[in-house]
Amino acid sequence: MGKRLLKEIIIFTVLLVILAVMQHSDLTSDPAARFETMATMGNYSHPFLWTAVVYLLLAGLRGFMGLIIRTTKSDKEK
């Protein structure tokens, strides 16, 4: 269970970074200004909420694909 949890945390973190850089390209050039803007607006949680939504969509897709793969494997074994 520990390895799986660590894997999911890594996936979530990588997804968070990718989404943040895609949405706010100034993070690569001037991250301090972006964090000042976040502090001013008080929207600390919105990156985590957006990442959680995308993560859950991807988790559903991964689960669905795993189900399909398991089903086709068991069909081939028969």
N, C-alpha and C positions, 0 to 999 in steps of 0.2 A: 504494500500500500504506500509506503514511503517514497519509493521510486516513481510510482505513478503520480503521486501528488506533486513531487518535484518537477516532473515532466510537464504537468498541467500549469504549474506556476511559471515555468520557463516559457511555455507557449503564450500564456496570458501577458507576460512582461514583454516579450518580443512583439506581440500584436499591439500592445500599448504604444511602444516606441514607433513602430511602423505607422500606425494610424496618426500619432501625434505629428510626426515629421511630414506625412502626406497632407495633413490638414493645415499645419502651421509651418511653412517652409522657413520662416525666420528663426525657428529653433536651432537650425544649423549655423546661422550667421550671428544671431544676437539672442541667445537664450535668456539672458538676464532681463531684457526688455519684455519678453513673453511672460516670464514669471512675475514681473512687476505688474503687468496687465492683469494676470490671473489674481494677484493679491488685491488689486484695486477693485476688480469686479466681484471678488469673493466666490469665484466658481472653481473651487478646488476639486469637486467631485465629478464634474462633467466628463473629464477624460476617462475616468474609471467606469462611469455609466455607459458611455459609448462603446468602450472596449468590452464590457460585460455583454452588451447586446450582440456585438459581432462575434464574440467568443461563443456565446450560446448558439448562435446560428451555425457557426463552424462545428461546434460539438454535435449538434443535431445532424449535420451533413456527414461528419465522421462516423457517427453511430449508424446512420442509414447505410452508408457505404460498407461498413463492417458487417451489417446484417446481410446485405446483398452478397458479399464475398463469402460469408459463412454458408449462406443458402446455396450458392453455386458450387462450393466445395462439397457440401453434403450430397448434392444432386449427382456430382461426378463420381462419388464413391459408390453409389447404388448400382 
